[in-house]
Structures are given as structure tokens and as C-alpha cells.
Amino acid sequence: MAASNRQVLVVAPGRNGRGGIDSVVRLHQSTRMWEGMCTILSTYDDRSSLKKIWAAVKAYAHAPFALLNVQIVHIHLAGQISLLRKLPILALANALHKRVILHIHAASEESLFQKTPGWAWRFAFSRADRVIALSSSWAEIIRRNTVHSNIVVLPNPVKSFSSAPRKARLSPRVLYAGKLESRKGYDALIAAAAIVLRDFPKAEFWFAGHGELKEATEQAKLLGISGQVRLLGWVSADELERIYEQVDLFCLPSHNEGVPMSVLEAMSHGLPVICTPVGGIPDVVKDGSNGMFVEPGNAGSIASMILRLLREPELAASLAYAGHKTVQDSCKLELVVNQLEAIYLDLGATTSTVVAEVLHGV
């Protein structure tokens, strides 16, 4: 189907985005529903400041033409600059009487409702026909700050992978996946690594993500653990899938989050997950059942939990199995896409031949 016949314009980072929103949209794009209903307007390219500006300028120039041919505008956004950057497109969509969906990926209540100008988020929410929250906790945060009643919970999607137990390694590997920035706690994990390595000197700590690589390198060097800390930089989605299969534990000790894709992806790959009870994470991860919680910023707490799971492989395997089942039952791509399609149809999109085939299993 030609893009001009599609009914939903998705406003989001394009193929050059490197965050969680990009991961979500990329999975949506892999489905037949997208082929029949959606096209994308890319607003962001984080490879350099100049590319960021150019991506926004191109999006604003193309938006009037893209909006004319659709019924629904589905805007993925976080707080602060992410919301402000998309406001002109939202305003134009509203002026053209398009149905608008706001899909909220903010890292914290503060970033969306305190650090973002009040006039901006009030305008955005007042113009939305639907607001998508990533979890019930985030839905409650939105209700607490706005008067919007049309809030629906739609989890981030994941692919299906095997949950087969990992074989024990002489050199266990702990993975962090995400941007290296202070709010995600990578520095606390490096500090924890120094503690873990006293008892497991062959352990390795892999960090997959761009960001503060220089600072991480210096910290590992100061702690004398450079040889056991691997800074992989940004990796593609396909590369990251292979990395998940090469490690033994996953740890993301964030100070704030929405519902991080990396946690869901690690669970879908059958990895035991160590994370923090922040944002929407407790809606997915249940401490001691399908994952383990640690205290944000507390290297001792993080190290103790990593050591416990390395010493208790049966517990680690149990957590991994339960985590895999959790995401397969609630976040599997096919389930999430069916829910998203129902939102589109409720707002007036019509079921194309392609989508009808999906619905009827053709």
C-alpha cells in the first residue's frame, strides 16, 4: 500500500534515533499492521547537534503534506525538549482536525510535569484524543497531573526468544544496556563491579550504549578494573540481540525510568534481571519473583545482589524463567500491536485488507 493511503502518521525518531522510543517504533514497523496503516514522520537524529537541528527542520517542512493524507497522528514523546520539539506538529494536526494520540515515554514525573514548561504539556494533553501510558503506575502519574480521562495502558513490546537456561561460565558476564548517563546509574554499577571482582575476579561487565564513555573509562581505570569492563558503545538492535545471548545477568540500576526497553528485552531473552523500583518498573518486575531490586546509587546493594545471583544459580534460573513468562504473557509484540490497532480503529481508522488478514490469521 502506498504511504499516501495510510491512515496513521507516527511522529517519532527515525532510523537514526538511539533510544527507547526508537526501539519501540522499530518493532511496530516490523509488523503487517504497520504496512497497512502507518507511515512515519521522523523528528530526531541524535548523531550530532547539527543532525538534530536538520531532522527537526525537515520534519516541520514535511509535516503539512504528511498530515493532509492521514486521519490519526500518533506522537511518541518524552518530557522537556522531546515534547517541545513536537508541539508545532501537534498544533498543526489539531488545526487540521486530526485525531491525536500522545504516547508518553518520559523518564520521570519530574521531567514531564516539572522540568517541561507547564503551558507546553497542558496544551499537548488538552489536544489529545488518547493518551498512552506504558504502565498502570504511569497512567496514575498522568491522571494526577492532568484532567485527561482517555488514558490507556499499552506496554512496550518485545520479540519472543527462547528461555533455555544459560550454561555456567568460568567468566560470568553482567550486561548493562542503555545510554551511559548518571540517571541510569552506570557509575554505580562500575563501582559495584570493583566489589564483585574481589570474589569473582574473572567476571566481566559489559556496557552497551553511547553517552559518557570517557567518564566510564576513567572510572574503571581509577578502580583498577579496566580489563574487566567492556565499553561497547552504541550497538544496533541486531547486535544487541546477539549480546543478550552472550551474557549471564542483566543490571540496570536507574534513578528514574519509564518502562525501559532494555529490561523487557533482557527478560525476553531469559536473563535474570537486577534493577531498581522506579517509574513503571514495579508494574513489570516483582522483587524476588521475576527479578531483583536494588537501591539506586548504592554500589554495595548492587554488588551484593550480583554476588547472590552468581552464587545461587538456581535462584537466577528461576528469576529468568519467571521474567521470560511475564513479558511473553503481557508484552509480546503480537499482543501489543493488536491493542494498538484497536486504539487506531476506535479513533476512526478503517481495517485495510492487510490488517484484516492479520486479524483473521490469513
N, C-alpha and C positions, 0 to 999 in steps of 0.2 A: 504494500500500500504506500502510495506517495506520502511524503511528510505533510503536504498541503491538505490531505484528507484526514489527518489525525486530529483528535478532539481535545487532547490534553497537552498543554505546554508545561514542561517541567523546568523550573528555574533553579539551577544548581551549578556547582563546579563541574567543569567538563573533564575530559580525559587527563588534563594536566593538574588536577587537584590531588592533594596527597593526604586528605583527612578522612574522618569517619563518614561524612556526608557523601563524599566521592565513592567510598566503598559501598554504601547503601544503594546509591543510584546505579552504580555499575552492575550490581546484582539485579536490580529491577530491569535494566536494559537487556539482560540475558534471557528474558522470558518472552513468550509469544504474546502475552498481554501487551507488553510494550510495543511490539511490532505492529499490533493492530490499533493502538490507541494513542501512543505518546510520541512526542519529539522533545528535544532538549534545547534550552537556551543557556549556553554556558556563560557564567558571570565571573569566573575566577581562574587564575593561573598563578600558583604560588612559587614559581621557579625564580622569579626576581621581582623587584618593585616595579620595574618598567612593564613587565609582562602582566602584572596585576592591573595596572592602570589601563593598558591596552585591551585586556579582556573585558573590563568594565565598559570602556568606550564602545567597543564592538557590540556588546550586549545592548546598550542603550540605543545604538543606531539601528539594530536589527529588531528590537522589541516591537515597534509599531506594526511592522509587517507580520511578525510571528503571531502577534495577538489577534490579528484580524481573522485568522483561519482556525481558531480554536474556541471551545466552549468553556474550558476549565483551565485555570492557571494554578499549578501545584508548586509552591515556593518552599524550598528547603532552606532553613536559616538557623543560625545560632544567635548569640547576642552581639551587642556593640557594632563593630564595623560590618559584620555579616548582615545584620538586619538593615542598617543604614544604606548599605550598597544596593539592596534590593527594593528599597522604598519607592524609587521612581517607577520601577516596573509594576509594582503593586498598585500605585496610584493610577497609572495608565490603564491597567486591567480593570480597575474599579470604574474609571471614566467610560470605558467601553462596555460596561455591564457584563463582565465575565465573572463566572463563579470562581472564588478564590479559596485555595487550601493553604494554610500555613502549617508546615511540618517542622516542629521545634526540635533542634539538636543542641541546645545550649548546654554548656558545661556546668553551670550553676544558676541558682535563683538570682544570685547577686549579679552575675554577668548579664542576664537578660533584663531584670527589672530594676536594678540599681545603677549599674555602670552604663546601660543604654539610656539615652535621653527619654524621659517619660513621654513626651509628645510623640516620639517615634514609635515606641511599642504600643501606645494607646491607639494611634492611628492604624497601625498594622492589624491589631486584633479586632478593632471595630469594623474593619473592612472584610474580615474573613468569614466565609460561609461555613468552613470547617477548620478546626484546629486539631492537628495530630500530635499526640504526646507519645513518647517512647515507652512509658510505663505508667502504672497507676499512681505512683508517687509524683511523677512529673505532671500528670493530669491534675492532681491536687494542688501542686505549686501554682499552676496556671490559674486554676479556679480561685485560689487565694488572692491573686493579684489582679484579676480581671473579672468582668461580669459575663464573660463569654460562656454560653451554655452548650454550644455544639462542639464539644471536645470528645474525641475518640482516641482510644489507646491502640496503637499499632506498633508492635515490636520491630526492632531492626532484624533483617533476615540473615540467615546463614545457609550455606550449602550443607549437604549431607556427606559425612565421611565415616569411615569405619571407627568403631570404638574398641578395636582389639587392644589388649594390654600391651604396654611397651616392654621390650626386653631390657633387663637391667644392664647398665653400662658401668664400666670402671671409672669413666669420667662423666658423671651426670651433668646435664645441661639445663640451665634455667633461662627462660626466654622472657624478655620484655619487648612488647611491640607497641609502638606509638611514638609520637613526636617527643624528642628529648627536651622537656621543659619542666620547670620547677613544679608546676601544679600537678604533674603526673608522677612526681616522686622518684624519678630515675636516680637522683643523687642519693636518696635514702637506700635504694637497692644496691648501689655500688658500695656504700658504707656497710650494708649488711653482707655483701659478698666477702668483704675482708674478714668478717667474723666466721662465716660458713667455711671459708677456705682453711681455717685453722684445723677443722676436723675432717674436711673433705678437700685436701689440697689439689686433687685432680679435677675438681668441679670447674665448669665453665659457665660464664654468664654472657649471654648473647643479647645485644640491644639492636633491634630492627627499627630504625626510624631516623628521620632527619632532625635538625634542631641544634641543640647545644653540644655538638660533638667535641669541640675544642675543650669546653669545660669538663666534659666527661672524661676525656683523655687525661687531662691534668689531674683530676681527682683520683683516677685509677693509678696514675703514676705516683702521686704523693702517698697513696696507701700501699704501694709496692705490689700491686696485683695486676699490672698491665698485661702480663702474659695470660691471665685467666679471664680477662674482659675483652670480648669481641664487639667492636662497634661496627655494625654492618651498614650504617647509613640507611637512606630510604631504599626500600626494595619494592618491586612490583607485586601485584596481587598473586600472580602465579608463583613468584619466588617465595613469597611469604607462606603460601600453602605448603611448599616443599620444606620450608624451615620448621613449620609446626610439626612435621613428621620426624624431624631430626633431634627433637629436644624432649625433656622428661617432665619439666614443670613449667608453669606459666605464672608470672608475677607482675601485677600492675598496681603499685601502691599509691594511687592517686589521692590528691587532696580534694578534688571535686571532679565530677563527671556527669554526663547524661546517662546513657547506657552504652558503654564503649564497645565498638565492634570487635576489638581485639579479644576481649573477654569472651564474647559469644563465639568467635571463631576458634579460640583455644578449646572451649568446651565442645564444640562440634567436631574437633579433631581428637577428642578423647584424652585431653590433657587435664591433670589436676590443676586447679586454679587457686591462686592466692591473690586476694585483692582487698579493697577497703570498703567499709559500709557507707558509701557516699552516693549522693544523687539517686539514680534509679537502679543502681546495682543490687540493693537488697530485694528488689522485686524479682530478680532472677536468681541470684546466688543466695543460698541459705547456709549460714555458717555451720560447719560440721556435717552437713548433709551432701551438698553438691559442690562445695568449695570451702575455702577457709578465709576468714577475715583477719586482718592485722591493723594496727594503729597507724594512720597516716603520719609520715615523717619520723617514725620510730624505727631506727635501724635494728635495734635489739629485738623488737617484736617481729620484724620481717625475717631476721636471721633465724630466730627460734622456730618459726613456722616452717621455713625451708628445711632446717635441720630435722624437724619432726617428720616431715614427709619423706625425706631421704632415708631416714632410719626406719620408717614404718611403711614399706612398700604396699602392704595390703590396704592400709588406710588410703594411700594415694590412689591405688587402683579403684577403690570403692567410690572415692570422690569423682574420679574421672568418668566412671560408668554412669553415675547419677547425673553429672553435669551434661554428659552427652545426651542422656534421655530427656533432660529438661529442655534443651534447645530444640531437639527433634520434635518434642510434643508441642512447643509454643512458638518457635522462631524459624522453623523450616521454611525455606524460600517459597515453596508452593503454597503453604498456608498463608503467609504474609501477603503474597501477591493476590490471592483470592480475596482477602479482606480489603486490600487497596482497591481492587477492581470494584468491589461492592460500594465503596465510597464514591468512586467515579460515577457509577451507574445511578446512585442516589442523587447525585448533583446534576443529572441530566445527560450524561454520556449515553450513547446507544451501543449495544453489543454488536461489534463487527463480526463478519464471517469468521475471521481468525479467532477472535475471543470466544465465539460460540463453540468452535471446535474444542477449545481448551475446556470450557465448561462441561461439554458432553463427552470428554475423553477421546475425541477423534484423533 
